[in-house]
């Protein structure tokens, strides 16, 4: 293993994470080399262990995905002995990450303010549903609720569709990512000041950030976002089209690419047609152009159109299913699908490489309380 792909080796992380956002932050830290100790309640642990059928060792697949490479220590935080064990671990930690229900950390006396006063070098990361300020800050929340509340669902889907949830957990995983980014910033600051601090992020803030272009268009231009299915509000043609053998996504992001497209479909005159010669003109005559393209593209296979477009540099892609995508040579060559050491299954690794090397998965998810002996006072 190339040690340069594990730049956080030596950093100790405590994770009080449930299900997804907190555990995903912990998984990022772990993949980058930090020692991550997951603190779980006795008798059940993280709810994600039961989120679906048993996959390996009695735990659901989702638990394995977001808890690879961690240690597990069970602590009853409601008891004096459990809190004392927690304090020992916190005193040695560089980073603490939690996405506990609002109010819990205050009730048991482990808020960011309290712990950072007690352990000035600690970087404390708090992930909530609605944020640390405002009238809803005390409420819990889940991915689909936040997508709905933030307006994110309202911009997903086609013009005639109801608001749709984005299939990926973009708010949960995005919040975990922002927590890590904030923690890394404070770890760098700590090198100079000697002090850590508190990072606060939330699923709502993450959703608003992902929808920033739509939000800002409304704030500054009064534009209420429209749903465009696979299309784009600012470019034409820039969407999926049916071919004789399946859908093909075509992206013409400028007039030069459109001229190449026109040539490839046998209509080179479109490049000088005043209705279509510029992107702004194409936006005005969008329906006419799309109707012409739809008729043409159905006359040949997706494979044939892909060959023609790729030969002249028009960006396009078949719309793959998940099984199709994972078998693509490009995906395989990236090495992002990694075998879990000591197990008979694979998981998706981090989407980055450091000095040309992707951080490797180092271990599977821990069994509940597997690492209690490293903190004997935490055994319950």
BELLIN-V999623 format. One record per backbone hydrogen bond with DSSP energy under -0.5 kcal/mol. CO is the residue of the C=O (numbers start at 0). NH is the residue of the N-H. E is the energy in kcal/mol with one decimal. If there is no record, write none. Layout:
CO|NH|E / CO|NH|E
This chain:
0|2|-0.6 / 1|4|-2.0 / 2|5|-1.8 / 5|8|-1.6 / 7|10|-2.4 / 10|34|-2.8 / 11|93|-2.5 / 11|94|-2.1 / 12|36|-2.9 / 13|15|-0.5 / 13|96|-2.9 / 14|16|-0.6 / 14|38|-2.8 / 15|98|-1.4 / 17|19|-1.9 / 19|23|-3.0 / 20|24|-1.8 / 21|25|-2.2 / 22|26|-2.5 / 23|27|-2.2 / 24|28|-2.2 / 25|29|-2.5 / 26|30|-2.9 / 27|31|-1.8 / 28|33|-2.4 / 29|32|-1.9 / 31|7|-2.9 / 32|9|-0.5 / 33|35|-0.8 / 34|12|-3.1 / 34|36|-0.6 / 35|37|-0.6 / 35|70|-2.7 / 36|14|-2.6 / 36|38|-0.6 / 37|39|-0.6 / 37|72|-2.7 / 39|74|-2.4 / 40|43|-0.9 / 40|44|-1.4 / 45|48|-2.1 / 46|49|-1.8 / 47|50|-1.3 / 47|62|-0.5 / 48|59|-1.7 / 49|51|-2.2 / 52|60|-0.5 / 55|58|-2.2 / 58|54|-2.9 / 58|55|-1.6 / 59|62|-0.6 / 59|63|-1.4 / 60|64|-2.3 / 61|65|-1.7 / 62|66|-0.7 / 63|66|-0.5 / 66|69|-1.3 / 66|365|-0.6 / 70|37|-3.3 / 71|370|-2.8 / 72|39|-2.5 / 74|76|-1.1 / 75|78|-1.8 / 78|82|-2.4 / 79|83|-2.3 / 80|84|-2.2 / 81|85|-2.4 / 82|86|-2.4 / 83|87|-1.7 / 84|88|-1.8 / 85|89|-3.0 / 86|90|-2.2 / 87|91|-0.7 / 88|91|-0.9 / 88|92|-0.7 / 89|92|-0.8 / 93|122|-2.4 / 94|13|-2.8 / 95|124|-3.7 / 96|15|-3.1 / 97|126|-2.6 / 100|103|-2.1 / 102|106|-2.2 / 103|107|-1.7 / 104|108|-0.5 / 104|109|-2.9 / 105|108|-0.7 / 110|114|-2.6 / 111|115|-2.4 / 112|116|-1.3 / 113|117|-1.7 / 114|118|-3.2 / 118|121|-2.3 / 119|195|-3.4 / 121|123|-0.6 / 121|196|-1.9 / 122|95|-2.6 / 122|124|-0.6 / 123|125|-0.5 / 123|198|-3.5 / 124|97|-2.1 / 124|126|-0.5 / 125|200|-2.3 / 127|202|-2.0 / 128|203|-2.1 / 133|136|-1.5 / 135|138|-2.2 / 138|129|-0.6 / 141|145|-2.3 / 142|146|-2.5 / 143|147|-2.0 / 144|148|-2.9 / 145|149|-2.6 / 146|150|-0.6 / 146|151|-0.6 / 146|152|-2.2 / 147|150|-0.8 / 150|154|-0.6 / 151|154|-1.2 / 152|155|-1.5 / 152|163|-1.5 / 155|163|-0.8 / 156|228|-2.7 / 157|160|-1.5 / 167|169|-2.0 / 168|172|-2.5 / 169|173|-1.3 / 170|174|-2.1 / 171|175|-2.0 / 172|176|-2.1 / 173|177|-2.7 / 174|178|-2.3 / 175|179|-1.8 / 176|180|-2.4 / 177|181|-2.8 / 178|182|-2.4 / 179|183|-2.7 / 180|184|-1.9 / 181|185|-2.1 / 182|186|-2.5 / 183|187|-1.9 / 184|188|-2.1 / 185|189|-2.4 / 186|190|-0.9 / 187|190|-0.6 / 187|191|-0.6 / 188|191|-1.3 / 188|192|-2.7 / 189|193|-2.0 / 196|123|-3.1 / 198|125|-3.1 / 200|127|-1.9 / 201|205|-2.1 / 202|206|-2.5 / 203|207|-2.5 / 204|208|-2.0 / 205|209|-2.7 / 206|210|-1.8 / 208|211|-1.9 / 210|214|-2.7 / 211|215|-2.9 / 212|216|-1.9 / 213|217|-1.7 / 214|218|-2.7 / 215|219|-2.4 / 216|220|-1.8 / 216|222|-1.5 / 217|221|-1.5 / 221|223|-0.7 / 222|224|-0.5 / 227|230|-3.5 / 236|251|-2.3 / 238|249|-2.6 / 240|247|-2.6 / 245|242|-1.1 / 246|318|-1.4 / 247|240|-2.4 / 248|316|-2.2 / 249|238|-1.2 / 249|251|-0.5 / 250|252|-0.9 / 250|314|-0.5 / 253|257|-1.7 / 254|258|-2.2 / 255|259|-1.6 / 256|260|-2.4 / 257|261|-3.0 / 258|262|-1.8 / 259|263|-2.4 / 260|264|-2.0 / 261|266|-3.2 / 262|265|-1.4 / 266|269|-1.9 / 267|270|-1.3 / 268|271|-1.3 / 268|272|-0.7 / 269|272|-0.5 / 272|275|-1.8 / 272|276|-2.2 / 277|281|-2.6 / 278|282|-2.3 / 279|283|-1.5 / 280|284|-1.7 / 282|285|-1.0 / 284|288|-2.2 / 285|289|-2.9 / 286|290|-2.0 / 287|291|-1.8 / 288|292|-2.5 / 289|293|-2.9 / 290|294|-1.7 / 291|295|-1.9 / 292|296|-3.0 / 293|297|-1.1 / 295|298|-1.8 / 296|243|-0.6 / 296|299|-0.9 / 299|243|-2.7 / 300|304|-2.4 / 301|305|-2.5 / 302|306|-2.2 / 303|307|-2.3 / 304|308|-3.0 / 305|309|-2.7 / 306|310|-1.6 / 307|311|-0.9 / 308|311|-0.8 / 308|312|-0.7 / 308|313|-2.7 / 309|312|-0.6 / 312|314|-0.6 / 314|250|-2.4 / 316|248|-3.3 / 317|319|-1.1 / 320|324|-2.8 / 321|325|-2.4 / 322|326|-1.0 / 323|326|-0.5 / 324|327|-1.3 / 327|331|-2.4 / 328|332|-2.8 / 329|333|-1.3 / 330|334|-0.7 / 330|335|-0.7 / 331|334|-1.0 / 335|337|-0.8 / 335|348|-3.6 / 337|346|-2.7 / 338|340|-0.5 / 339|342|-2.2 / 344|339|-2.5 / 346|337|-3.0 / 349|351|-1.0 / 351|358|-0.6 / 352|354|-0.5 / 353|356|-1.5 / 356|353|-3.2 / 362|68|-0.6 / 363|68|-0.9 / 366|369|-2.4 / 368|371|-1.8 / 370|373|-1.7 / 371|374|-2.5 / 372|375|-0.6 / 374|377|-2.9 / 375|378|-1.4
